[in-house]
């Protein structure tokens, strides 16, 4: 005798899954992408096809929504979104990165090839010049120190122009035992997006970025690594660095501005973390080119030799 399954009655109770397995599966409309699909079970409301994956990736990575916000937007439980992300193998960002994307100024930042980066500008070019000289990044903290207050204030100003607020300026007071030591102005800023983009920046990418605004970059690099000095009554400009490829790039940009600098080894050696490294130098020594260079880049410091 054939057993009859009647769901919802006490006669021969059978599980819901077994009941559905004996019934013809009707096509449904996916609640995410709108595609028609054949459900695998009674509770399946989405197809999780390529269009679903595309929508979830766009909401998460391009729109910057969290999984909770996606669940609220689509009308599902957060746990369901979490399970779908695992099933579709959609990579997730860290909590800090999610917060950074959420609070970013979208008018000053853009997303390119899956990476958030500041929009190219003269402010960004100047910052890159300073960072390649005296700047430092540890994890997501940007650090910069200088003994020149106008230089510190200018750096803060340009950072705010690209949408990053710095912490209040700290001043390291000079030692009372050494009266020749000057106060140090310390600038700190925290930006996970800028740090990730800056650390991933190759020399070729940096060159393309600087090529749009070369003068602000040279200005920032000169204020960090340059000097102007008097050599037997003649003014000289020197720009120093231990990175030969970086300094060679700066040399090329200066040459493109119709200057004739020299490039070579510096006679002195720099001691960096107990390792002696060779220092390279760009020198401008022509009488008419030194004031022309200063007027062109218009630095806030190092316009004349110290003591004049």
C-alpha positions as semicolon CSV with decimal commas, in nm:
position;residue;x (nm);y (nm);z (nm)
1;X;0,000;0,000;0,000
2;X;0,140;0,338;-0,101
3;X;0,216;0,573;0,187
4;X;0,050;0,911;0,156
5;X;0,231;1,219;0,291
6;X;0,009;1,495;0,422
7;X;0,216;1,778;0,562
8;X;0,070;1,946;0,868
9;X;-0,135;1,647;0,990
10;X;-0,064;1,381;1,247
11;X;-0,100;1,099;0,991
12;X;0,237;0,956;0,896
13;X;0,437;1,266;0,986
14;X;0,733;1,317;0,751
15;X;1,001;1,585;0,763
16;X;0,946;1,901;0,561
17;X;1,254;1,833;0,346
18;X;1,119;1,489;0,253
19;X;0,782;1,638;0,168
20;X;0,941;1,898;-0,057
21;X;1,157;1,635;-0,227
22;X;0,840;1,461;-0,348
23;X;0,679;1,779;-0,476
24;X;0,772;1,942;-0,810
25;X;1,002;2,243;-0,759
26;X;0,858;2,559;-0,904
27;X;1,085;2,831;-1,046
28;X;1,140;3,134;-0,824
29;X;1,264;3,487;-0,870
30;X;1,589;3,567;-0,687
31;X;1,536;3,840;-0,428
32;X;1,879;3,991;-0,496
33;X;1,942;3,986;-0,871
34;X;1,591;3,907;-1,001
35;X;1,701;3,600;-1,199
36;X;1,463;3,301;-1,234
37;X;1,606;2,984;-1,076
38;X;1,506;2,640;-0,946
39;X;1,539;2,631;-0,565
40;X;1,725;2,345;-0,398
41;X;1,514;2,368;-0,082
42;X;1,203;2,529;0,058
43;X;1,392;2,808;0,233
44;X;1,618;2,912;-0,053
45;X;1,528;3,266;-0,157
46;X;1,836;3,363;-0,358
47;X;2,019;3,191;-0,640
48;X;2,374;3,303;-0,543
49;X;2,474;3,312;-0,907
50;X;2,726;3,536;-1,079
51;X;2,490;3,836;-1,075
52;X;2,428;3,796;-0,701
53;X;2,801;3,781;-0,641
54;X;2,855;4,092;-0,852
55;X;2,590;4,286;-0,657
56;X;2,729;4,180;-0,318
57;X;3,085;4,268;-0,420
58;X;2,975;4,608;-0,549
59;X;2,783;4,694;-0,233
60;X;3,071;4,582;-0,012
61;X;3,384;4,699;-0,194
62;X;3,269;4,986;-0,417
63;X;2,986;5,135;-0,211
64;X;3,172;5,069;0,115
65;X;2,873;4,915;0,298
66;X;2,929;4,675;0,586
67;X;2,769;4,329;0,594
68;X;2,513;4,457;0,844
69;X;2,426;4,751;0,618
70;X;2,397;4,519;0,317
71;X;2,159;4,296;0,515
72;X;1,945;4,596;0,606
73;X;1,950;4,724;0,247
74;X;1,848;4,389;0,094
75;X;1,609;4,288;0,375
76;X;1,794;3,980;0,505
77;X;1,960;3,873;0,828
78;X;2,325;3,968;0,881
79;X;2,402;3,599;0,940
80;X;2,266;3,517;0,593
81;X;2,492;3,777;0,431
82;X;2,788;3,637;0,626
83;X;2,713;3,281;0,505
84;X;2,671;3,396;0,145
85;X;3,006;3,577;0,156
86;X;3,171;3,254;0,275
87;X;2,997;3,045;0,011
88;X;3,085;3,284;-0,272
89;X;3,439;3,332;-0,132
90;X;3,410;3,711;-0,133
91;X;3,711;3,856;0,054
92;X;3,630;4,081;0,346
93;X;3,813;4,386;0,473
94;X;3,926;4,450;0,828
95;X;3,704;4,650;1,061
96;X;3,943;4,946;1,056
97;X;3,951;4,954;0,676
98;X;3,572;4,945;0,663
99;X;3,550;5,243;0,897
100;X;3,814;5,429;0,696
101;X;3,621;5,383;0,370
102;X;3,297;5,485;0,540
103;X;3,434;5,817;0,669
104;X;3,645;5,909;0,368
105;X;3,589;6,231;0,177
106;X;3,479;6,091;-0,161
107;X;3,547;6,428;-0,331
108;X;3,922;6,396;-0,260
109;X;3,967;6,020;-0,294
110;X;3,889;5,768;-0,567
111;X;3,899;5,392;-0,605
112;X;4,129;5,261;-0,876
113;X;4,196;4,889;-0,942
114;X;4,036;4,799;-0,608
115;X;4,257;5,039;-0,406
116;X;4,149;5,369;-0,253
117;X;4,390;5,651;-0,331
118;X;4,391;6,032;-0,304
119;X;4,310;6,223;-0,621
120;X;4,617;6,360;-0,801
121;X;4,683;6,722;-0,708
122;X;4,963;6,966;-0,633
123;X;4,897;6,909;-0,260
124;X;4,950;6,534;-0,297
125;X;5,265;6,588;-0,503
126;X;5,409;6,816;-0,232
127;X;5,327;6,560;0,039
128;X;5,497;6,283;-0,158
129;X;5,808;6,498;-0,187
130;X;5,820;6,558;0,188
131;X;5,744;6,194;0,271
132;X;6,017;6,065;0,040
133;X;6,256;6,293;0,220
134;X;6,185;6,312;0,593
135;X;5,852;6,133;0,632
136;X;5,794;5,795;0,789
137;X;5,502;5,551;0,802
138;X;5,465;5,283;1,067
139;X;5,160;5,061;1,015
140;X;4,892;5,326;0,955
141;X;5,059;5,612;1,143
142;X;5,225;5,892;0,944
143;X;5,514;6,060;1,126
144;X;5,710;6,371;1,041
145;X;5,961;6,576;1,242
146;X;6,135;6,904;1,170
147;X;6,305;7,189;1,355
148;X;6,138;7,448;1,130
149;X;5,791;7,551;1,243
150;X;5,685;7,705;0,905
151;X;5,775;7,375;0,737
152;X;5,563;7,178;0,989
153;X;5,264;7,413;0,944
154;X;5,288;7,391;0,565
155;X;5,293;7,010;0,579
156;X;4,981;7,008;0,801
157;X;4,804;7,250;0,564
158;X;4,862;7,031;0,256
159;X;4,761;6,715;0,442
160;X;4,428;6,869;0,533
161;X;4,381;6,967;0,169
162;X;4,376;6,598;0,067
163;X;4,123;6,513;0,339
164;X;4,350;6,388;0,619
165;X;4,344;6,560;0,956
166;X;4,663;6,552;1,160
167;X;4,688;6,528;1,537
168;X;4,769;6,845;1,734
169;X;5,132;6,944;1,676
170;X;5,371;6,821;1,944
171;X;5,686;7,010;2,038
172;X;5,989;6,828;2,174
173;X;6,166;7,089;2,384
174;X;6,540;7,126;2,344
175;X;6,768;6,985;2,610
176;X;6,870;7,234;2,879
177;X;7,217;7,075;2,881
178;X;7,268;7,150;2,512
179;X;7,164;7,506;2,429
180;X;7,247;7,455;2,059
181;X;6,979;7,191;2,019
182;X;6,656;7,333;1,870
183;X;6,295;7,241;1,944
184;X;6,154;6,966;1,723
185;X;5,801;6,997;1,580
186;X;5,634;6,656;1,549
187;X;5,344;6,587;1,315
188;X;5,138;6,267;1,342
189;X;4,840;6,151;1,140
190;X;4,652;5,824;1,121
191;X;4,518;5,709;0,783
192;X;4,494;5,342;0,693
193;X;4,398;5,414;0,331
194;X;4,685;5,656;0,269
195;X;4,934;5,422;0,437
196;X;4,828;5,121;0,229
197;X;4,842;5,323;-0,093
198;X;5,177;5,490;-0,011
199;X;5,348;5,162;0,080
200;X;5,226;4,999;-0,243
201;X;5,360;5,288;-0,454
202;X;5,640;5,177;-0,688
203;X;5,901;5,410;-0,832
204;X;5,734;5,400;-1,174
205;X;5,394;5,485;-1,023
206;X;5,554;5,765;-0,823
207;X;5,712;5,902;-1,139
208;X;5,376;5,906;-1,318
209;X;5,218;6,082;-1,019
210;X;5,492;6,345;-0,993
211;X;5,494;6,403;-1,370
212;X;5,158;6,578;-1,332
213;X;5,285;6,827;-1,071
214;X;5,668;6,819;-1,063
215;X;5,737;7,157;-0,900
216;X;5,545;7,090;-0,571
217;X;5,721;6,752;-0,542
218;X;6,065;6,908;-0,592
219;X;5,975;7,179;-0,340
220;X;5,874;6,923;-0,074
221;X;6,181;6,710;-0,142
222;X;6,413;7,013;-0,129
223;X;6,264;7,135;0,200
224;X;6,327;6,787;0,343
225;X;6,661;6,685;0,192
226;X;6,806;7,001;0,041
227;X;7,028;7,284;0,158
228;X;7,166;7,614;0,031
229;X;7,517;7,710;0,130
230;X;7,791;7,960;0,060
231;X;8,103;7,826;-0,111
232;X;8,369;8,095;-0,122
233;X;8,117;8,367;-0,196
234;X;7,909;8,162;-0,443
235;X;7,572;8,016;-0,357
236;X;7,527;7,642;-0,404
237;X;7,224;7,417;-0,371
238;X;7,264;7,056;-0,266
239;X;7,001;6,784;-0,241
240;X;7,109;6,461;-0,068
241;X;6,969;6,110;-0,035
242;X;7,094;5,752;-0,004
243;X;6,835;5,619;-0,253
244;X;7,014;5,649;-0,587
245;X;6,709;5,567;-0,803
246;X;6,486;5,814;-0,619
247;X;6,743;6,093;-0,639
248;X;6,806;6,014;-1,006
249;X;6,431;6,062;-1,068
250;X;6,445;6,402;-0,892
251;X;6,749;6,489;-1,103
252;X;6,558;6,414;-1,425
253;X;6,267;6,635;-1,319
254;X;6,502;6,924;-1,236
255;X;6,668;6,886;-1,577
256;X;6,326;6,901;-1,745
257;X;6,279;7,244;-1,585
258;X;6,577;7,378;-1,785
259;X;6,838;7,353;-1,511
260;X;7,183;7,194;-1,545
261;X;7,256;7,021;-1,211
262;X;7,527;6,766;-1,149
263;X;7,467;6,421;-1,000
264;X;7,717;6,207;-0,816
265;X;7,847;6,067;-0,490
266;X;7,879;6,284;-0,186
267;X;8,214;6,279;-0,016
268;X;8,070;6,211;0,324
269;X;7,893;5,893;0,437
270;X;7,567;5,881;0,628
271;X;7,540;5,654;0,929
272;X;7,194;5,500;0,925
273;X;7,105;5,245;1,193
274;X;7,474;5,161;1,249
275;X;7,524;5,084;0,877
276;X;7,733;5,316;0,665
277;X;7,554;5,389;0,338
278;X;7,675;5,586;0,042
279;X;7,509;5,924;0,000
280;X;7,429;6,072;-0,341
281;X;7,400;6,439;-0,420
282;X;7,240;6,676;-0,672
283;X;7,422;7,008;-0,698
284;X;7,321;7,336;-0,858
285;X;7,620;7,565;-0,880
286;X;7,564;7,805;-1,169
287;X;7,534;8,161;-1,045
288;X;7,215;8,245;-1,234
289;X;7,042;7,911;-1,170
290;X;7,044;7,915;-0,787
291;X;6,808;8,217;-0,740
292;X;6,602;8,100;-1,039
293;X;6,552;7,759;-0,876
294;X;6,453;7,914;-0,541
295;X;6,204;8,151;-0,707
296;X;6,052;7,868;-0,910
297;X;5,984;7,617;-0,631
298;X;5,926;7,891;-0,365
299;X;6,022;7,692;-0,052
300;X;5,910;7,812;0,291
301;X;6,261;7,744;0,434
302;X;6,619;7,722;0,302
303;X;6,587;8,028;0,078
304;X;6,919;8,167;0,196
305;X;7,212;8,005;0,378
306;X;7,169;7,978;0,753
307;X;7,317;8,272;0,938
308;X;7,248;8,527;0,663
